[in-house]
Amino acid sequence: MKRIALIGAILGLLLIADGIYMVVSQYNGGETQAWNLPDGWIVIISAAVLLIASLLAYVLPSRSQQAATPAAPEPAIKAEVEAEQA
């Protein structure tokens, strides 16, 4: 999951760079959207959503791995196992 998150973050940064270029150059493809936003701002908003999803993909699996790691066995159980092996 971390590889996917890293790839998503890189794509998000490239999209932000493209959106900034579109805003600076005042690119307008001639289409109108519901909120009448320039195309560059729509690309920047899309990149922000992609970066948030990448961040979640990076953080959530690491938390689930920490919760899945078993705790150290209790001394009483360890003594019982050793007694059975003897």
PyMOL Python script that loads the backbone (N, CA, C, O; Angstrom):
from pymol import cmd

cmd.read_pdbstr("""\
ATOM      1  N   MET A   1       0.822  -1.205   0.000  1.00  0.00           N
ATOM      2  CA  MET A   1       0.000   0.000   0.000  1.00  0.00           C
ATOM      3  C   MET A   1       0.860   1.261   0.000  1.00  0.00           C
ATOM      4  O   MET A   1       0.481   2.297  -0.547  1.00  0.00           O
ATOM      5  N   LYS A   2       2.030   1.142   0.631  1.00  0.00           N
ATOM      6  CA  LYS A   2       2.873   2.334   0.689  1.00  0.00           C
ATOM      7  C   LYS A   2       3.405   2.707  -0.692  1.00  0.00           C
ATOM      8  O   LYS A   2       3.595   3.887  -0.987  1.00  0.00           O
ATOM      9  N   ARG A   3       3.645   1.708  -1.536  1.00  0.00           N
ATOM     10  CA  ARG A   3       4.097   2.015  -2.905  1.00  0.00           C
ATOM     11  C   ARG A   3       2.996   2.736  -3.680  1.00  0.00           C
ATOM     12  O   ARG A   3       3.254   3.701  -4.401  1.00  0.00           O
ATOM     13  N   ILE A   4       1.780   2.256  -3.521  1.00  0.00           N
ATOM     14  CA  ILE A   4       0.649   2.898  -4.201  1.00  0.00           C
ATOM     15  C   ILE A   4       0.489   4.329  -3.701  1.00  0.00           C
ATOM     16  O   ILE A   4       0.224   5.240  -4.486  1.00  0.00           O
ATOM     17  N   ALA A   5       0.649   4.525  -2.392  1.00  0.00           N
ATOM     18  CA  ALA A   5       0.537   5.864  -1.826  1.00  0.00           C
ATOM     19  C   ALA A   5       1.640   6.773  -2.363  1.00  0.00           C
ATOM     20  O   ALA A   5       1.395   7.943  -2.658  1.00  0.00           O
ATOM     21  N   LEU A   6       2.843   6.239  -2.488  1.00  0.00           N
ATOM     22  CA  LEU A   6       3.958   7.036  -3.005  1.00  0.00           C
ATOM     23  C   LEU A   6       3.723   7.419  -4.465  1.00  0.00           C
ATOM     24  O   LEU A   6       3.977   8.559  -4.855  1.00  0.00           O
ATOM     25  N   ILE A   7       3.243   6.480  -5.265  1.00  0.00           N
ATOM     26  CA  ILE A   7       2.951   6.774  -6.670  1.00  0.00           C
ATOM     27  C   ILE A   7       1.827   7.801  -6.770  1.00  0.00           C
ATOM     28  O   ILE A   7       1.888   8.712  -7.596  1.00  0.00           O
ATOM     29  N   GLY A   8       0.803   7.656  -5.932  1.00  0.00           N
ATOM     30  CA  GLY A   8      -0.288   8.627  -5.928  1.00  0.00           C
ATOM     31  C   GLY A   8       0.177  10.012  -5.521  1.00  0.00           C
ATOM     32  O   GLY A   8      -0.285  11.010  -6.073  1.00  0.00           O
ATOM     33  N   ALA A   9       1.093  10.081  -4.554  1.00  0.00           N
ATOM     34  CA  ALA A   9       1.618  11.386  -4.129  1.00  0.00           C
ATOM     35  C   ALA A   9       2.418  12.045  -5.251  1.00  0.00           C
ATOM     36  O   ALA A   9       2.317  13.253  -5.463  1.00  0.00           O
ATOM     37  N   ILE A  10       3.204  11.258  -5.961  1.00  0.00           N
ATOM     38  CA  ILE A  10       3.987  11.812  -7.074  1.00  0.00           C
ATOM     39  C   ILE A  10       3.049  12.315  -8.175  1.00  0.00           C
ATOM     40  O   ILE A  10       3.257  13.400  -8.719  1.00  0.00           O
ATOM     41  N   LEU A  11       2.027  11.535  -8.500  1.00  0.00           N
ATOM     42  CA  LEU A  11       1.064  11.982  -9.510  1.00  0.00           C
ATOM     43  C   LEU A  11       0.312  13.226  -9.044  1.00  0.00           C
ATOM     44  O   LEU A  11       0.023  14.114  -9.846  1.00  0.00           O
ATOM     45  N   GLY A  12      -0.004  13.292  -7.758  1.00  0.00           N
ATOM     46  CA  GLY A  12      -0.678  14.471  -7.217  1.00  0.00           C
ATOM     47  C   GLY A  12       0.175  15.722  -7.350  1.00  0.00           C
ATOM     48  O   GLY A  12      -0.321  16.791  -7.708  1.00  0.00           O
ATOM     49  N   LEU A  13       1.462  15.580  -7.058  1.00  0.00           N
ATOM     50  CA  LEU A  13       2.360  16.736  -7.200  1.00  0.00           C
ATOM     51  C   LEU A  13       2.491  17.178  -8.656  1.00  0.00           C
ATOM     52  O   LEU A  13       2.554  18.372  -8.947  1.00  0.00           O
ATOM     53  N   LEU A  14       2.532  16.204  -9.568  1.00  0.00           N
ATOM     54  CA  LEU A  14       2.583  16.564 -10.992  1.00  0.00           C
ATOM     55  C   LEU A  14       1.293  17.258 -11.435  1.00  0.00           C
ATOM     56  O   LEU A  14       1.325  18.198 -12.230  1.00  0.00           O
ATOM     57  N   LEU A  15       0.161  16.785 -10.913  1.00  0.00           N
ATOM     58  CA  LEU A  15      -1.109  17.437 -11.245  1.00  0.00           C
ATOM     59  C   LEU A  15      -1.180  18.853 -10.689  1.00  0.00           C
ATOM     60  O   LEU A  15      -1.702  19.756 -11.344  1.00  0.00           O
ATOM     61  N   ILE A  16      -0.654  19.048  -9.479  1.00  0.00           N
ATOM     62  CA  ILE A  16      -0.638  20.408  -8.915  1.00  0.00           C
ATOM     63  C   ILE A  16       0.217  21.329  -9.775  1.00  0.00           C
ATOM     64  O   ILE A  16      -0.159  22.470 -10.040  1.00  0.00           O
ATOM     65  N   ALA A  17       1.378  20.823 -10.211  1.00  0.00           N
ATOM     66  CA  ALA A  17       2.237  21.640 -11.082  1.00  0.00           C
ATOM     67  C   ALA A  17       1.512  21.985 -12.384  1.00  0.00           C
ATOM     68  O   ALA A  17       1.591  23.117 -12.862  1.00  0.00           O
ATOM     69  N   ASP A  18       0.806  21.005 -12.957  1.00  0.00           N
ATOM     70  CA  ASP A  18       0.060  21.269 -14.186  1.00  0.00           C
ATOM     71  C   ASP A  18      -1.073  22.265 -13.942  1.00  0.00           C
ATOM     72  O   ASP A  18      -1.314  23.142 -14.771  1.00  0.00           O
ATOM     73  N   GLY A  19      -1.763  22.136 -12.819  1.00  0.00           N
ATOM     74  CA  GLY A  19      -2.843  23.069 -12.496  1.00  0.00           C
ATOM     75  C   GLY A  19      -2.345  24.486 -12.296  1.00  0.00           C
ATOM     76  O   GLY A  19      -2.974  25.446 -12.741  1.00  0.00           O
ATOM     77  N   ILE A  20      -1.208  24.609 -11.623  1.00  0.00           N
ATOM     78  CA  ILE A  20      -0.624  25.944 -11.425  1.00  0.00           C
ATOM     79  C   ILE A  20      -0.236  26.552 -12.767  1.00  0.00           C
ATOM     80  O   ILE A  20      -0.440  27.745 -12.995  1.00  0.00           O
ATOM     81  N   TYR A  21       0.331  25.724 -13.662  1.00  0.00           N
ATOM     82  CA  TYR A  21       0.685  26.226 -14.987  1.00  0.00           C
ATOM     83  C   TYR A  21      -0.565  26.693 -15.738  1.00  0.00           C
ATOM     84  O   TYR A  21      -0.547  27.724 -16.410  1.00  0.00           O
ATOM     85  N   MET A  22      -1.644  25.925 -15.615  1.00  0.00           N
ATOM     86  CA  MET A  22      -2.876  26.299 -16.305  1.00  0.00           C
ATOM     87  C   MET A  22      -3.460  27.596 -15.744  1.00  0.00           C
ATOM     88  O   MET A  22      -3.997  28.409 -16.497  1.00  0.00           O
ATOM     89  N   VAL A  23      -3.359  27.794 -14.435  1.00  0.00           N
ATOM     90  CA  VAL A  23      -3.875  29.027 -13.823  1.00  0.00           C
ATOM     91  C   VAL A  23      -3.023  30.216 -14.240  1.00  0.00           C
ATOM     92  O   VAL A  23      -3.551  31.271 -14.589  1.00  0.00           O
ATOM     93  N   VAL A  24      -1.698  30.046 -14.203  1.00  0.00           N
ATOM     94  CA  VAL A  24      -0.795  31.159 -14.538  1.00  0.00           C
ATOM     95  C   VAL A  24      -0.935  31.559 -16.001  1.00  0.00           C
ATOM     96  O   VAL A  24      -0.928  32.743 -16.337  1.00  0.00           O
ATOM     97  N   SER A  25      -1.064  30.549 -16.872  1.00  0.00           N
ATOM     98  CA  SER A  25      -1.174  30.872 -18.299  1.00  0.00           C
ATOM     99  C   SER A  25      -2.604  31.227 -18.710  1.00  0.00           C
ATOM    100  O   SER A  25      -2.858  31.523 -19.877  1.00  0.00           O
ATOM    101  N   GLN A  26      -3.539  31.198 -17.756  1.00  0.00           N
ATOM    102  CA  GLN A  26      -4.949  31.505 -17.981  1.00  0.00           C
ATOM    103  C   GLN A  26      -5.540  30.650 -19.094  1.00  0.00           C
ATOM    104  O   GLN A  26      -6.255  31.138 -19.969  1.00  0.00           O
ATOM    105  N   TYR A  27      -5.219  29.352 -19.035  1.00  0.00           N
ATOM    106  CA  TYR A  27      -5.747  28.393 -20.004  1.00  0.00           C
ATOM    107  C   TYR A  27      -7.242  28.225 -19.786  1.00  0.00           C
ATOM    108  O   TYR A  27      -7.705  28.065 -18.656  1.00  0.00           O
ATOM    109  N   ASN A  28      -7.986  28.264 -20.879  1.00  0.00           N
ATOM    110  CA  ASN A  28      -9.432  28.033 -20.827  1.00  0.00           C
ATOM    111  C   ASN A  28      -9.792  27.208 -22.048  1.00  0.00           C
ATOM    112  O   ASN A  28      -9.637  27.649 -23.187  1.00  0.00           O
ATOM    113  N   GLY A  29     -10.277  25.993 -21.787  1.00  0.00           N
ATOM    114  CA  GLY A  29     -10.608  25.094 -22.893  1.00  0.00           C
ATOM    115  C   GLY A  29     -11.911  25.438 -23.588  1.00  0.00           C
ATOM    116  O   GLY A  29     -12.275  24.780 -24.563  1.00  0.00           O
ATOM    117  N   GLY A  30     -12.618  26.441 -23.120  1.00  0.00           N
ATOM    118  CA  GLY A  30     -13.856  26.837 -23.753  1.00  0.00           C
ATOM    119  C   GLY A  30     -15.085  26.195 -23.143  1.00  0.00           C
ATOM    120  O   GLY A  30     -16.209  26.570 -23.479  1.00  0.00           O
ATOM    121  N   GLU A  31     -14.893  25.243 -22.260  1.00  0.00           N
ATOM    122  CA  GLU A  31     -16.035  24.600 -21.615  1.00  0.00           C
ATOM    123  C   GLU A  31     -16.367  25.333 -20.321  1.00  0.00           C
ATOM    124  O   GLU A  31     -15.493  25.933 -19.695  1.00  0.00           O
ATOM    125  N   THR A  32     -17.613  25.283 -19.933  1.00  0.00           N
ATOM    126  CA  THR A  32     -18.013  25.884 -18.662  1.00  0.00           C
ATOM    127  C   THR A  32     -18.468  24.785 -17.710  1.00  0.00           C
ATOM    128  O   THR A  32     -19.108  23.816 -18.119  1.00  0.00           O
ATOM    129  N   GLN A  33     -18.131  24.947 -16.446  1.00  0.00           N
ATOM    130  CA  GLN A  33     -18.528  23.988 -15.428  1.00  0.00           C
ATOM    131  C   GLN A  33     -19.668  24.580 -14.617  1.00  0.00           C
ATOM    132  O   GLN A  33     -20.078  25.719 -14.838  1.00  0.00           O
ATOM    133  N   ALA A  34     -20.167  23.806 -13.693  1.00  0.00           N
ATOM    134  CA  ALA A  34     -21.306  24.244 -12.890  1.00  0.00           C
ATOM    135  C   ALA A  34     -20.963  25.477 -12.050  1.00  0.00           C
ATOM    136  O   ALA A  34     -21.800  26.363 -11.875  1.00  0.00           O
ATOM    137  N   TRP A  35     -19.727  25.533 -11.527  1.00  0.00           N
ATOM    138  CA  TRP A  35     -19.342  26.656 -10.668  1.00  0.00           C
ATOM    139  C   TRP A  35     -18.513  27.698 -11.404  1.00  0.00           C
ATOM    140  O   TRP A  35     -18.029  28.655 -10.799  1.00  0.00           O
ATOM    141  N   ASN A  36     -18.349  27.511 -12.722  1.00  0.00           N
ATOM    142  CA  ASN A  36     -17.617  28.445 -13.563  1.00  0.00           C
ATOM    143  C   ASN A  36     -16.172  28.629 -13.091  1.00  0.00           C
ATOM    144  O   ASN A  36     -15.640  29.739 -13.104  1.00  0.00           O
ATOM    145  N   LEU A  37     -15.546  27.522 -12.675  1.00  0.00           N
ATOM    146  CA  LEU A  37     -14.140  27.555 -12.272  1.00  0.00           C
ATOM    147  C   LEU A  37     -13.249  27.374 -13.493  1.00  0.00           C
ATOM    148  O   LEU A  37     -13.607  26.646 -14.419  1.00  0.00           O
ATOM    149  N   PRO A  38     -12.097  28.025 -13.503  1.00  0.00           N
ATOM    150  CA  PRO A  38     -11.142  27.770 -14.591  1.00  0.00           C
ATOM    151  C   PRO A  38     -10.636  26.323 -14.524  1.00  0.00           C
ATOM    152  O   PRO A  38     -10.659  25.695 -13.466  1.00  0.00           O
ATOM    153  N   ASP A  39     -10.187  25.816 -15.651  1.00  0.00           N
ATOM    154  CA  ASP A  39      -9.731  24.429 -15.718  1.00  0.00           C
ATOM    155  C   ASP A  39      -8.560  24.165 -14.777  1.00  0.00           C
ATOM    156  O   ASP A  39      -8.456  23.074 -14.216  1.00  0.00           O
ATOM    157  N   GLY A  40      -7.697  25.123 -14.599  1.00  0.00           N
ATOM    158  CA  GLY A  40      -6.542  24.945 -13.722  1.00  0.00           C
ATOM    159  C   GLY A  40      -6.943  24.686 -12.279  1.00  0.00           C
ATOM    160  O   GLY A  40      -6.336  23.858 -11.599  1.00  0.00           O
ATOM    161  N   TRP A  41      -7.957  25.390 -11.814  1.00  0.00           N
ATOM    162  CA  TRP A  41      -8.412  25.189 -10.426  1.00  0.00           C
ATOM    163  C   TRP A  41      -9.050  23.822 -10.251  1.00  0.00           C
ATOM    164  O   TRP A  41      -8.927  23.221  -9.184  1.00  0.00           O
ATOM    165  N   ILE A  42      -9.722  23.322 -11.263  1.00  0.00           N
ATOM    166  CA  ILE A  42     -10.313  21.995 -11.175  1.00  0.00           C
ATOM    167  C   ILE A  42      -9.217  20.940 -11.092  1.00  0.00           C
ATOM    168  O   ILE A  42      -9.347  19.969 -10.347  1.00  0.00           O
ATOM    169  N   VAL A  43      -8.138  21.120 -11.851  1.00  0.00           N
ATOM    170  CA  VAL A  43      -7.009  20.192 -11.780  1.00  0.00           C
ATOM    171  C   VAL A  43      -6.358  20.264 -10.399  1.00  0.00           C
ATOM    172  O   VAL A  43      -5.983  19.228  -9.849  1.00  0.00           O
ATOM    173  N   ILE A  44      -6.216  21.450  -9.832  1.00  0.00           N
ATOM    174  CA  ILE A  44      -5.613  21.603  -8.501  1.00  0.00           C
ATOM    175  C   ILE A  44      -6.493  20.945  -7.442  1.00  0.00           C
ATOM    176  O   ILE A  44      -5.976  20.289  -6.538  1.00  0.00           O
ATOM    177  N   ILE A  45      -7.799  21.106  -7.536  1.00  0.00           N
ATOM    178  CA  ILE A  45      -8.712  20.476  -6.576  1.00  0.00           C
ATOM    179  C   ILE A  45      -8.634  18.954  -6.708  1.00  0.00           C
ATOM    180  O   ILE A  45      -8.630  18.244  -5.703  1.00  0.00           O
ATOM    181  N   SER A  46      -8.572  18.457  -7.932  1.00  0.00           N
ATOM    182  CA  SER A  46      -8.449  17.012  -8.148  1.00  0.00           C
ATOM    183  C   SER A  46      -7.147  16.481  -7.561  1.00  0.00           C
ATOM    184  O   SER A  46      -7.122  15.406  -6.961  1.00  0.00           O
ATOM    185  N   ALA A  47      -6.072  17.232  -7.733  1.00  0.00           N
ATOM    186  CA  ALA A  47      -4.779  16.819  -7.186  1.00  0.00           C
ATOM    187  C   ALA A  47      -4.810  16.804  -5.663  1.00  0.00           C
ATOM    188  O   ALA A  47      -4.201  15.933  -5.043  1.00  0.00           O
ATOM    189  N   ALA A  48      -5.507  17.750  -5.057  1.00  0.00           N
ATOM    190  CA  ALA A  48      -5.618  17.773  -3.598  1.00  0.00           C
ATOM    191  C   ALA A  48      -6.369  16.545  -3.091  1.00  0.00           C
ATOM    192  O   ALA A  48      -5.993  15.962  -2.074  1.00  0.00           O
ATOM    193  N   VAL A  49      -7.419  16.154  -3.790  1.00  0.00           N
ATOM    194  CA  VAL A  49      -8.163  14.949  -3.408  1.00  0.00           C
ATOM    195  C   VAL A  49      -7.269  13.715  -3.548  1.00  0.00           C
ATOM    196  O   VAL A  49      -7.292  12.831  -2.692  1.00  0.00           O
ATOM    197  N   LEU A  50      -6.485  13.655  -4.621  1.00  0.00           N
ATOM    198  CA  LEU A  50      -5.564  12.538  -4.820  1.00  0.00           C
ATOM    199  C   LEU A  50      -4.498  12.495  -3.725  1.00  0.00           C
ATOM    200  O   LEU A  50      -4.143  11.414  -3.255  1.00  0.00           O
ATOM    201  N   LEU A  51      -3.985  13.649  -3.316  1.00  0.00           N
ATOM    202  CA  LEU A  51      -2.979  13.682  -2.253  1.00  0.00           C
ATOM    203  C   LEU A  51      -3.572  13.247  -0.911  1.00  0.00           C
ATOM    204  O   LEU A  51      -2.903  12.567  -0.132  1.00  0.00           O
ATOM    205  N   ILE A  52      -4.805  13.627  -0.639  1.00  0.00           N
ATOM    206  CA  ILE A  52      -5.457  13.201   0.607  1.00  0.00           C
ATOM    207  C   ILE A  52      -5.653  11.685   0.597  1.00  0.00           C
ATOM    208  O   ILE A  52      -5.418  11.024   1.608  1.00  0.00           O
ATOM    209  N   ALA A  53      -6.082  11.133  -0.536  1.00  0.00           N
ATOM    210  CA  ALA A  53      -6.262   9.683  -0.645  1.00  0.00           C
ATOM    211  C   ALA A  53      -4.928   8.956  -0.496  1.00  0.00           C
ATOM    212  O   ALA A  53      -4.864   7.890   0.116  1.00  0.00           O
ATOM    213  N   SER A  54      -3.864   9.531  -1.055  1.00  0.00           N
ATOM    214  CA  SER A  54      -2.535   8.926  -0.924  1.00  0.00           C
ATOM    215  C   SER A  54      -2.062   8.957   0.524  1.00  0.00           C
ATOM    216  O   SER A  54      -1.468   7.995   1.011  1.00  0.00           O
ATOM    217  N   LEU A  55      -2.325  10.054   1.200  1.00  0.00           N
ATOM    218  CA  LEU A  55      -1.942  10.154   2.607  1.00  0.00           C
ATOM    219  C   LEU A  55      -2.677   9.112   3.447  1.00  0.00           C
ATOM    220  O   LEU A  55      -2.083   8.474   4.316  1.00  0.00           O
ATOM    221  N   LEU A  56      -3.963   8.946   3.181  1.00  0.00           N
ATOM    222  CA  LEU A  56      -4.727   7.928   3.903  1.00  0.00           C
ATOM    223  C   LEU A  56      -4.222   6.524   3.588  1.00  0.00           C
ATOM    224  O   LEU A  56      -4.148   5.679   4.480  1.00  0.00           O
ATOM    225  N   ALA A  57      -3.876   6.267   2.333  1.00  0.00           N
ATOM    226  CA  ALA A  57      -3.352   4.957   1.952  1.00  0.00           C
ATOM    227  C   ALA A  57      -1.997   4.695   2.599  1.00  0.00           C
ATOM    228  O   ALA A  57      -1.634   3.540   2.824  1.00  0.00           O
ATOM    229  N   TYR A  58      -1.257   5.734   2.896  1.00  0.00           N
ATOM    230  CA  TYR A  58       0.050   5.571   3.541  1.00  0.00           C
ATOM    231  C   TYR A  58      -0.093   5.377   5.050  1.00  0.00           C
ATOM    232  O   TYR A  58       0.628   4.573   5.642  1.00  0.00           O
ATOM    233  N   VAL A  59      -1.013   6.103   5.668  1.00  0.00           N
ATOM    234  CA  VAL A  59      -1.128   6.100   7.130  1.00  0.00           C
ATOM    235  C   VAL A  59      -1.930   4.910   7.643  1.00  0.00           C
ATOM    236  O   VAL A  59      -1.515   4.268   8.608  1.00  0.00           O
ATOM    237  N   LEU A  60      -3.056   4.601   7.030  1.00  0.00           N
ATOM    238  CA  LEU A  60      -3.944   3.575   7.572  1.00  0.00           C
ATOM    239  C   LEU A  60      -3.331   2.175   7.611  1.00  0.00           C
ATOM    240  O   LEU A  60      -3.495   1.498   8.626  1.00  0.00           O
ATOM    241  N   PRO A  61      -2.641   1.698   6.587  1.00  0.00           N
ATOM    242  CA  PRO A  61      -2.054   0.360   6.696  1.00  0.00           C
ATOM    243  C   PRO A  61      -0.985   0.268   7.786  1.00  0.00           C
ATOM    244  O   PRO A  61      -0.853  -0.781   8.416  1.00  0.00           O
ATOM    245  N   SER A  62      -0.235   1.314   8.019  1.00  0.00           N
ATOM    246  CA  SER A  62       0.793   1.255   9.059  1.00  0.00           C
ATOM    247  C   SER A  62       0.147   1.164  10.438  1.00  0.00           C
ATOM    248  O   SER A  62       0.697   0.523  11.334  1.00  0.00           O
ATOM    249  N   ARG A  63      -1.006   1.793  10.618  1.00  0.00           N
ATOM    250  CA  ARG A  63      -1.705   1.677  11.897  1.00  0.00           C
ATOM    251  C   ARG A  63      -2.276   0.275  12.074  1.00  0.00           C
ATOM    252  O   ARG A  63      -2.237  -0.269  13.177  1.00  0.00           O
ATOM    253  N   SER A  64      -2.806  -0.319  11.007  1.00  0.00           N
ATOM    254  CA  SER A  64      -3.384  -1.651  11.136  1.00  0.00           C
ATOM    255  C   SER A  64      -2.298  -2.695  11.381  1.00  0.00           C
ATOM    256  O   SER A  64      -2.557  -3.692  12.055  1.00  0.00           O
ATOM    257  N   GLN A  65      -1.097  -2.497  10.855  1.00  0.00           N
ATOM    258  CA  GLN A  65       0.000  -3.421  11.112  1.00  0.00           C
ATOM    259  C   GLN A  65       0.445  -3.338  12.568  1.00  0.00           C
ATOM    260  O   GLN A  65       0.804  -4.354  13.163  1.00  0.00           O
ATOM    261  N   GLN A  66       0.425  -2.149  13.140  1.00  0.00           N
ATOM    262  CA  GLN A  66       0.792  -2.007  14.548  1.00  0.00           C
ATOM    263  C   GLN A  66      -0.234  -2.685  15.438  1.00  0.00           C
ATOM    264  O   GLN A  66       0.127  -3.276  16.455  1.00  0.00           O
ATOM    265  N   ALA A  67      -1.494  -2.611  15.077  1.00  0.00           N
ATOM    266  CA  ALA A  67      -2.541  -3.240  15.885  1.00  0.00           C
ATOM    267  C   ALA A  67      -2.527  -4.754  15.718  1.00  0.00           C
ATOM    268  O   ALA A  67      -2.948  -5.480  16.619  1.00  0.00           O
ATOM    269  N   ALA A  68      -2.045  -5.237  14.575  1.00  0.00           N
ATOM    270  CA  ALA A  68      -2.059  -6.673  14.308  1.00  0.00           C
ATOM    271  C   ALA A  68      -0.870  -7.402  14.930  1.00  0.00           C
ATOM    272  O   ALA A  68      -0.900  -8.627  15.047  1.00  0.00           O
ATOM    273  N   THR A  69       0.159  -6.688  15.324  1.00  0.00           N
ATOM    274  CA  THR A  69       1.309  -7.366  15.909  1.00  0.00           C
ATOM    275  C   THR A  69       0.928  -7.929  17.265  1.00  0.00           C
ATOM    276  O   THR A  69       0.373  -7.215  18.100  1.00  0.00           O
ATOM    277  N   PRO A  70       1.220  -9.203  17.492  1.00  0.00           N
ATOM    278  CA  PRO A  70       0.832  -9.814  18.760  1.00  0.00           C
ATOM    279  C   PRO A  70       1.700  -9.307  19.907  1.00  0.00           C
ATOM    280  O   PRO A  70       2.875  -8.983  19.734  1.00  0.00           O
ATOM    281  N   ALA A  71       1.100  -9.251  21.047  1.00  0.00           N
ATOM    282  CA  ALA A  71       1.825  -8.829  22.239  1.00  0.00           C
ATOM    283  C   ALA A  71       2.697  -9.983  22.721  1.00  0.00           C
ATOM    284  O   ALA A  71       2.502 -11.129  22.314  1.00  0.00           O
ATOM    285  N   ALA A  72       3.640  -9.683  23.571  1.00  0.00           N
ATOM    286  CA  ALA A  72       4.513 -10.711  24.133  1.00  0.00           C
ATOM    287  C   ALA A  72       3.677 -11.661  24.996  1.00  0.00           C
ATOM    288  O   ALA A  72       2.759 -11.222  25.689  1.00  0.00           O
ATOM    289  N   PRO A  73       3.989 -12.956  24.955  1.00  0.00           N
ATOM    290  CA  PRO A  73       3.204 -13.890  25.753  1.00  0.00           C
ATOM    291  C   PRO A  73       3.401 -13.649  27.245  1.00  0.00           C
ATOM    292  O   PRO A  73       4.455 -13.197  27.691  1.00  0.00           O
ATOM    293  N   GLU A  74       2.366 -13.962  27.990  1.00  0.00           N
ATOM    294  CA  GLU A  74       2.439 -13.782  29.430  1.00  0.00           C
ATOM    295  C   GLU A  74       3.389 -14.822  30.024  1.00  0.00           C
ATOM    296  O   GLU A  74       3.535 -15.909  29.466  1.00  0.00           O
ATOM    297  N   PRO A  75       4.034 -14.506  31.143  1.00  0.00           N
ATOM    298  CA  PRO A  75       4.995 -15.451  31.737  1.00  0.00           C
ATOM    299  C   PRO A  75       4.356 -16.779  32.125  1.00  0.00           C
ATOM    300  O   PRO A  75       4.997 -17.823  32.004  1.00  0.00           O
ATOM    301  N   ALA A  76       3.101 -16.762  32.590  1.00  0.00           N
ATOM    302  CA  ALA A  76       2.455 -18.009  33.008  1.00  0.00           C
ATOM    303  C   ALA A  76       2.254 -18.925  31.811  1.00  0.00           C
ATOM    304  O   ALA A  76       2.461 -20.135  31.915  1.00  0.00           O
ATOM    305  N   ILE A  77       1.858 -18.368  30.689  1.00  0.00           N
ATOM    306  CA  ILE A  77       1.653 -19.178  29.494  1.00  0.00           C
ATOM    307  C   ILE A  77       2.990 -19.710  28.998  1.00  0.00           C
ATOM    308  O   ILE A  77       3.087 -20.861  28.573  1.00  0.00           O
ATOM    309  N   LYS A  78       4.013 -18.877  29.050  1.00  0.00           N
ATOM    310  CA  LYS A  78       5.341 -19.290  28.620  1.00  0.00           C
ATOM    311  C   LYS A  78       5.834 -20.444  29.487  1.00  0.00           C
ATOM    312  O   LYS A  78       6.434 -21.386  28.970  1.00  0.00           O
ATOM    313  N   ALA A  79       5.591 -20.389  30.798  1.00  0.00           N
ATOM    314  CA  ALA A  79       6.030 -21.454  31.691  1.00  0.00           C
ATOM    315  C   ALA A  79       5.272 -22.745  31.384  1.00  0.00           C
ATOM    316  O   ALA A  79       5.856 -23.826  31.448  1.00  0.00           O
ATOM    317  N   GLU A  80       3.987 -22.653  31.054  1.00  0.00           N
ATOM    318  CA  GLU A  80       3.203 -23.838  30.717  1.00  0.00           C
ATOM    319  C   GLU A  80       3.715 -24.490  29.445  1.00  0.00           C
ATOM    320  O   GLU A  80       3.795 -25.715  29.356  1.00  0.00           O
ATOM    321  N   VAL A  81       4.058 -23.674  28.469  1.00  0.00           N
ATOM    322  CA  VAL A  81       4.582 -24.208  27.205  1.00  0.00           C
ATOM    323  C   VAL A  81       5.909 -24.899  27.444  1.00  0.00           C
ATOM    324  O   VAL A  81       6.155 -25.976  26.900  1.00  0.00           O
ATOM    325  N   GLU A  82       6.769 -24.291  28.252  1.00  0.00           N
ATOM    326  CA  GLU A  82       8.051 -24.910  28.543  1.00  0.00           C
ATOM    327  C   GLU A  82       7.879 -26.205  29.315  1.00  0.00           C
ATOM    328  O   GLU A  82       8.642 -27.149  29.111  1.00  0.00           O
ATOM    329  N   ALA A  83       6.874 -26.270  30.212  1.00  0.00           N
ATOM    330  CA  ALA A  83       6.628 -27.483  30.979  1.00  0.00           C
ATOM    331  C   ALA A  83       6.130 -28.602  30.073  1.00  0.00           C
ATOM    332  O   ALA A  83       6.479 -29.764  30.279  1.00  0.00           O
ATOM    333  N   GLU A  84       5.310 -28.262  29.062  1.00  0.00           N
ATOM    334  CA  GLU A  84       4.802 -29.258  28.153  1.00  0.00           C
ATOM    335  C   GLU A  84       5.905 -29.803  27.261  1.00  0.00           C
ATOM    336  O   GLU A  84       5.890 -30.980  26.902  1.00  0.00           O
ATOM    337  N   GLN A  85       6.860 -28.958  26.903  1.00  0.00           N
ATOM    338  CA  GLN A  85       7.949 -29.380  26.030  1.00  0.00           C
ATOM    339  C   GLN A  85       8.941 -30.279  26.759  1.00  0.00           C
ATOM    340  O   GLN A  85       9.634 -31.072  26.123  1.00  0.00           O
ATOM    341  N   ALA A  86       9.019 -30.167  28.079  1.00  0.00           N
ATOM    342  CA  ALA A  86       9.995 -30.947  28.846  1.00  0.00           C
ATOM    343  C   ALA A  86       9.576 -32.364  29.062  1.00  0.00           C
ATOM    344  O   ALA A  86      10.301 -33.134  29.691  1.00  0.00           O
TER     345      ALA A  86
END
""", "prot")
cmd.dss("prot")
cmd.show_as("cartoon", "prot")
cmd.util.cbc("prot")
cmd.orient("prot")
